[in-house]
Amino acid sequence: MKLSLRLVSVFLLSFMLLLASGKGPVEARTCESVSGKFSGVCLNSANCAKICPTEGFSSGRCSSLRCYCSKSC
């Protein structure tokens, strides 16, 4: 009985330490800016995504009829 009680105690202590040690996965911040090279109304995110790498960004998407480029900060 003592052995199983110790085992349960060690398991619970390990679990509590695991929860207390981290706040979960950390996500990188994303910086977003309106494209300076995209002209016209943005209706197709694929076209926007092609322009954004030429401006130093990794991706792009249409929102509110404008092309927004984004990258990890």
Protein Blocks (a to p, Z undefined) as FASTA:
>chain_A
ZZmmmmmmmmmmmmmmmmmmpgbjadddddddddfkbgcjdfbfklmmmmmmmnopabdc
deehiacddddZZ
